[in-house]
Amino acid sequence: MDDALIEKLGILADAAKYDASCASSGAKPRSGGKEGLGSTTGAGICHAYTPDGRCVSLLKILLTNHCLFDCVYCINRRSSNVRRARFTVAEVVELTLGFYKRNCIEGLFLSSGIIRSPDHTMEQMMLVARTLRRDHGFAGYIHLKTIPEASPWLIEQAGLWADRLSINLELPTDHSLKAFAPEKNGGTIKAVMGQVNERIVEAKEERRRFSPAGQSTQLIVGADDATDRSVLETSGTLYQRYGLRRVYYSAFSPIPEASSVLPVKPPPLQRENRLYQADWLLRYYGFTVEEIASGGEGGMLDLGIDPKLAWALKNRERFPVDVNRADREMLLRVPGLGARAVDKILSARRHTRLRMEDLGRLSSGLRRARPFLIAADYHPVGGLTDRLDLRQRLVTPSSQLSLF
């Protein structure tokens, strides 16, 4: 690898770090069961595909950090005074294959600033994926960032070669998008999400390959004045209407020579974490946005405790619940009980009445769940859910305090 390419790599890998929508869950083996270069099923290759979509080893770069757009929150905006660089298609292919052969990566995440035109940019990224697949037999994971303003045909071509497509909405409200990214159009972005979702559904029905790991997006948190409720309302709409696999939340990071409309300080990192927890409740635990948001104040999540516990403390009258009688929906709302633990409880109670000792074997979160449960040999004495110090006792480490 020559010095010029190494210098480009340093610039464009660093420029890509602000995109959180990098994930590799959900991809099925390419090559029809046959092993190929970078195959995710090949012997000797270790992969960690996590249920929540956390990223494994991918080469994460921009094709270029030159950009025609001037989004105020973006370090690569047109008016930004940063070092610029640009890869050719051949250079990205060379880097991907070289890092893979040295066992450094398992795939590629490729995004880009807008150069020349949206169509030109989308075509270049699509050509990277097509060259890897068709000319080099690359069967590793490929995630491409799509350009909403590009031709629908180019976006469809990208989906034929990529495992996942992502289209970053970036800001949760149309008002913020117009103010901070005037060249972007929220309606256009969502229209492309709809187009991609239609193709994904059609491909599944026809048993052919098109972005098999689905599509994702990113929302920047803390750049504008949107509340957590607004962010989650947007996420809920995206999941319901466009079948997104994931919405990623990225805490705003102040950038050099920033616009005066941006905050000087980043939001608390805990806010990003709470949004991910709330997102999980929204997708897998049957909570509504209104229920999740009600756990905090003023449309913001409680940073001190997780959203499920916050909701439970605001709805104490619904507890305790009997693990031997309660339905799955209510058990999923018990703090400390995850979806897998609930399913184990439902299965086990078909054969016996569960005691606290049984619950201890079925769930690692029993300490937090105890005040909210009734078991065959246990009923909280004196109304534990009514204790004024319940919150403090639940968040204090068990090594420092005996719960009850």
N, C-alpha and C positions, 0 to 999 in steps of 0.2 A: 504494500500500500504506500503510495508516494506521499510526500509531505503536504502537497496541495489538497489531496483528498482527505487526509487526516485533519487538516485545518477546517475544511468544510464540515466534516463530521462533528467537530467540536462545536461549531456555531449552530448547526441545524439540529443536533441532538439536544443542546441546551434550549433552543427555541421551542422545542416540542414538549418540554416538561410541564407547560401550563395546561395541557389537554389531559383531563382526567378520564375521558371516555375510552380508555385503553383496556380491552378485556379479551379473553379467549375462551370463555365458557360456552358450551353448546355446540361446538364444531364436531362434526362427524368425520371419520376418515375419508380422505379423498383417494382417488385411484381405484375405486370399486373394490376395496378389500385388499388390493395389492400394495406392497410397500414401495415407496418412492422416496426421493430425496426430501428429507425433512418430514417424513410421514410421522403423524402423531401416534402411531401404533408400532413403530419400528422398535426392534429389540435394542436395549441399551440406552434408550432415550427416556429420561425421567420428566414427567409432566405433572403439574398440579392444577387440574381443572376444578375449581371450587364452585359450589352451588351458588354463591353470591357473586360470581363473575370476576373475582380478583384476578389481576393480570399475572401471567407467567412470563417466561423469558422471551421478550420480543425486542427486536431492533426498532426503537421508537424515534422517528426523525421527521423533519419536514422536507418536502421536495425543495422548497425555497422559503426564505423568510422575507423576500420581496413581496409587497402587496399593494394592490390598487386601492384597497379599502382603508378607511381611516377610523376604525372603531376605537373609541377613546380608552377602553379598558385593555387594549391589546398591545403588548410590547413590540409586536411586529407591524404595527399600523404604519400607514404611508408616511406620516409626519415624524415617526420615531427616529431618533438618532442612534441606531444600532448598527453593528457590523452586519453586512448582508452577504449571503452566499446562495448558490443554487446548484443542485445536483442535476446531472443528465439522467435520463432513463437508464442508460448503461451503467452509470456509477452506482445507482441504488441497487440494481441487480447484482453488480459485483460485490458490493458491501454485504448484502443479504446472504449470498452464497458463501462468501468468505467467512463471515462470522458463524454461519451455521456449520460449515465444515470444521471449524475450530471448536465446535460444541459450545459456543457462547450464547446462542439464541435458539429459539424454537419457531420463530416466525417474524413477521414484519407488521409494524403499525406505521402507516404513512399518511401524513396530512400535508397541508401546504397553504402558503399565502396565495392570493390570486395574482397570477402573472398573465400579461397580455389580455386575457379574457377568461371568464369562467369556463368556456368550452375548451380552450387550450389547456388550462390547468387540469381539468377533469380527464382530458384525453391523455396527458402525460402520466397521471397516476394510474389510469386504467392500463396503459401500455406497460408499466412496471409489473403489475400483477399478471398480465397476459404473457409477457416475456418469461417471467419466472415459471409459470405453469406450463406453457406450451413448448417453450424452447429448452427449458432446463429440467422439466419434470418435477418441479418443486411441489411437494405435497404438504408443506408446513402451513401454519396458520397465517392468513393475511387479513388485516383489517384496514380498510380504506375509508378515509374521510371524504364524503361526497360534497360537491359544490352545488348548493340548491339552484343557483341561477344557470347551471349548465344544461345542455340539451338532455331531455329525457332518455334519448337513445344512448348517450354516453353513460348515464347513470345506470341504465339497464345492463350495458356491457360490463361495467364495473362489478355489478352483482353476480355476473356469471363466473368471474375469476376470484372474487373475494369471499372469505368466510363470513365476515361481518362488515356492514356499512354503518357509518354513523353520520349524523347530520346535527351539528351543534346549534341549538336554539340560543344558547348563551345567557339570555336574560328572560325572566319569567313573565314579564308583561309586555304588551305591544307598546305601551307608553315608554318604557325604559329602552326598548329596542330602537325606537325612533329617535330618542334623545341621545343614546350612546353609540349607536351603529346605524347612522342614517342611510347607508348604502344597502343595508340588509332589509328584507321584508319578511315579517313573521308569517304572513299568508303564504308566500312562496315556499318558505321552509316547511311549513306544515303540509302544503300540497305535495311536495316531494316525499315527505314521510308517508303520506297516503299512497302515493304511487309505488314506493318501495314495499310497503305492507301488502298491497294487492299482488305484487309479483311474488313475494314470499309465500303468500297463501296459495296462489296458483301453482307454484313450483311444488309445494308439499302435496297438493291434490294430484298433480301429474307425475309425482315421484321423480322430479328432476332437481338439479342443483341451482339454487339462486340464493345467495347470502344465507346459508343454512344456519348460521349462528345469530340471525336476526339483525335488528338495527338498534342503535343506542343514541343518546344525546347527552349533552352537558349543560348544566345550569350554573352560572357563576353566582355565588352567594356573597352578599355584602357590598357589591359594587353600587347597587341602587338602594332605594328605601323599601323594597318589597319585603313584606313580612313572611315568616315561615308558612303561614296559612296560604298566602298567595303562591309561594313556591310549590307547596304540596298540591294546591288546586290545579296548577299547570301540569304537574307530574301526573296527577290522576287523569286528567283529560288526555294526555299523551298515551298513557297506558291503555285507556279504554278505546280511543278512536283509531290509534295507529299501531297498536300491537307492539309497542317498543319492548325490547328485552330488558333494558336497563335505562334509568336516568341517573347520571352521575352528578354529584354536587362538588363544586370546586370553590373553596373559600377564596375570595378576592385577595390578590397579592398586590400591594402598591408597586407601581412601576416608575422608572426614572422619567423626569420631565412630564409628569402626569398632568392631565387636564384638571382645572379647578373644580369641575363637577364631581370628581371622584373623591372618595374619603381618603384621609391622610393615613389612617391606620386600618389594618385588616380586621375582619370580624374575629371573634373568638373561634379558635379551631374546634372547640367543643360544639359550636353551632353546626358545623359540617357533619360531625359525628351524629348529633341528634337527628339531623335530617335523614341520614342513611337509616337510622333505627326506625324513624317514622315511615320512611319509604317501605321498609320491610313489613311493618304492620299494615300498611295500605295494600300491599300486594298479596300477602300470605296469611294474614291474621283476621281479615274481615272487618277491619276498622275503616271508618269513613274519615275524610279530611276534617270534618267538623268535630268528630270525637277526638281525634288526635290533637287538634289545635286547642280544644277546650282544656287540655291538661296544663296549659301555660296561661299567660296573661297578654292581652293586647295583640293577639295573633302570633305571638312568639312562643316557641317551645321552651320548656323549663330546662335550663342548662345544667342544673344540679342533679337531675335524675332522668332516667330513660323515659321515653314517652308512654310506654305501657304502665309503668309504675305511677307516673303522673296522672294518667287517666283513672287508674284504680283508686288513688287517694282522693280524687275529685268525685268518685262514684262509690263511696264506701257502703252505701245502702244495698248494693248488689252483691255484697260479700258477707260472710264466707259462703263458698259453694261446695257442695258435696261431690267429692271425686267419684263416688260410686253411682251418682244419679245425674249429674250435670251433663248437658249436651256438649258436643265438641266446640261449638261456637263460644260458649261461656268459659270452658276450660282454657281456650286459647287466650282469653283475656286475663288470666291469672298471672301476675308478675312472677317471673322465675320459671314458668313452664313454657318450653319451646314446642314447636309443632311436632317434632319427633317424640318428645316426652308425652305429649297429649295422645298421640296415636298409640304409644305403648300402653298408656293407662286404659284407653278404650278397649284395647285388645285383652289386657290382663284382667279387667273387671268382668269379662264374660265368664270367667272361670272361678273367681273368688271375690270376696269383699276386701277391698284394699285397705291396708293399715299404713300408718306413717312409715314403718320400716320398709314396706313395699315401695312406697313413693320415693324413699331415699335411694333405692336401687334403680328406679326408673328415671329419675331426674337429678341432675347435679345442682339445680337451682332451688332446692327445697327450703333453704334458709329464708329466701325472700318470699317463697310461696306460702309458707306455713301460716301466717296470720290470715290468709285469704281462703283457707281450705278447711273442710270437714272430712275426716276419714272415719273408718269403722271404729277405731280406738282413740279418736282425737276430735275434740270440739273446742275451739278457742274459748278460754274461760274469761269472763268479764268483758267481752266485746273488744277483742284486741284491735279490730279495725277502727274502733272509736278513740283509741289512744291518741292524745295530742302529740306525743313524742314518737309516733310510729315511723314517720319519715326519717327522723334522725337515727332511730335504731336500725332501720333497714339499710341506710347508707354507711353506717359505721362498720369498719372491718370487724369480722367475727372474732379476730384475735384480741380485739380491744374491748369487746362488749358481748356479754351473753344476751341473746335476743330477747327471750322471755322466760 
